[in-house]
Amino acid sequence: MQDKYRIRDQVRRGRREESPAAHARRAEALRGAADVMRIPARGGTAGFQPTNHEPDVAALLRELAQRAPVYLPRTDGTRLEWVDGAGQLQAIPRGIPRPHGATLAVGADIATELGVTLILVPALAVDPGTGARLGYGAGFYDRLLAALPGRAGVAVVGVCRDADLIPLPVADHDEPVDWVLTESGLTRCGPSELPV
């Protein structure tokens, strides 16, 4: 656990020190991944609103929303609730955004009831060899991924910076991602394949 705390601190520091220009270049590079992600996103995308210097996926989600629904999360304290992301895809500099609107699904129901086929997961770091992901420590996404029945038909993509592709310690409750998206593009973690 100490290693995770240390890595979180290092990554957060690196993100805070990054220039606005570098952050903007990364956002544009992520938007460029939309074409490659259109097929896995055909049933809809569960995205996130970037905050606290996370890679900005707002433009990517706007591109994906032109072809299929995009949903954004908010928390009820223990689970992720999902709302329609239309018109709410904006980055904010600090804090955790709370999308408004009716709750359309809770937790893994985003896939089982709404048919989402792509889940973008914010990550402080990802181990590209194993798919291990370092989050913020609250476990929202680990619980979501653990509840997906077999994860069949759902591509789970961690989003971070190139600089944050590093070996990571893994705990029993940690759920891996299948792919990782950085400014360099989409990379498979282990033997996963994108659903077609």
N, C-alpha and C positions, 0 to 999 in steps of 0.2 A: 504493500500500500504506500509506503514511503516513496518508492520510485514513481508511482502515479502522481503523488503530490508534487514531486520535484519536476516531473515532465510538464504537468499542468502549468506550473509557475513559469517555466522556461518558454513554453509556447505562448502563453498570454503576454509575457514580456516582449517576445519577438513580434507579436501582432501589434502591440501598442506602439512599437518603435518603427513600424513600417510606414512609409510615406503614403499620403493620399493618392499620389500618382501610381504607385505600385499596386495599391488596392484597386484603383479604377482599371488598370490594365488586366488584373486578374479577373475582375467582373466581366470584362469584354471577352476574355478567353473562355470563361465558363459559358457565356451566352453562345459562343461558337460551337459548343458541344450539343446544341439542340438537335441538329440534323441526325447525329448518331443516336440520340436518345428518343427520337420520335416513335420508333417501333416498340421499345420496352415501355414507353409511356402511353401506348394506345388506349389503355383502359382508364387512364387518369394518373395523376401524380400527387403523391403526398409530399409536400415540400416543407419549407420552413422560412421564416423571416430572419434574415441575418441580423445579428446584434453583437455587441461587444467585439467588434473588429473581425467577425467571422467572414469568410469568403462570401461575397455578395452574389447570391443566386437569383436575385429579383428579376434581372433581365432574362436569364435562362428560363425561369418559370413563366414569364410573360410570353416567351416564344412557344413554350410547350402548351400554354393555355389556348393558343390559337387553334389547336387540333383536338384537345381533350381536356376534361376538367382538371383543375388544380385545387388542392385543398391545403389549408394551413392549420397548424396546431395551436391550441392553447391548453393550459393545464387546469384541472379541477383540484389540484393538490397532490393527486396520486396517479392520475392517468392523463393521457393526451385526448382532448376532444378535437374533432376536426370540423372546420367550417369552410364554406365556399371562399376560395381565394381571389375571385374576380374583384379587381379594383383595390386589392389590399397588398399588392406586391411592392412594398417599399422598404428599403433598408433604413434602420434607425441607428444613430451612433452609440447609444447606451441603453441599458435596461433590457427587459424582455417584453417584446411587443405582445399585445393581446388582441388578436383579430376579433372583430365583432361579427354578429350574425348568429343564426340558429345552429345548434349542434347537429351535424348530419350523421356523425358516427363517433364512436368512442373506441380508443385503442385499436386493436387489430380488425375491428369491424370496417375500418377504412378499406381493407382488401376484401374481406369476406362478404360484406354487404354492399359496398359502393363499387367494387370491382377494380380498385386501383392496382396497377401493374408495375409501378415504379415508386419507390420510397427513397427520397433524398434525406440523409441523416447528417446533421451537423457533427463535426468531429474536431477535437483539438489536434488529434494525431491518428494516423492509421498505419498499421504494419502491413505493407502490401504483400508480404509473403504468406500471411495467415488470415488477413482480414480483421484482425483484432483492432478495435476502435477505442480510443480514449475520449470519453465524453466529459461532462462537467461534474459527474458524481452523483446526480440525482436518480439515475436509473430509468428515466422515462422511456428512452428508446430501447434499452435492454429488455424491459418488460413488454414493450410493443412487439419487438422481433420474436421474443420467446413465445408469444401468444399466437403468432401466425402459424396456422396448421401446415406443417411441412414446407412452408414458404414457397410452395409450388406456384409457378407463374408470376412471382413477384421478384423484380430485380431490386436489391437493396444496395444503394450507392452511398458510401461515406464521402463527405465533401470536406477537403482541407487544402492546405497549401503544399506545394512541392517540398518545402523545407520541413514539413511535419510528417513526412513519410519515414517512419523510424521503427525499429524493433520495439515492441511493447510487452510489458508483463500482462498476464491474463489471469483473471479470477474466475471462479466457477460460474458466476452469474453473468459474465460478459458474453454478449452475442456478437458474432462477427458480421461484417458487411461482405457482400459478394464482389463489389467493385469499389474503386475509389476514383473520384473526380478531383483533379487539380487544374491549375492553369496550363499544364502540359497535356491534358486530355484525360480520357477514361482508361483506367488500367484494371485488368482482372486481378482479383486476389485469389490465389490458389486455383482450383479447377472449375470455377463457376463459369457459366455461359449466360449471355443475355437471352431472355425469352424472345422468341420470334413468332 
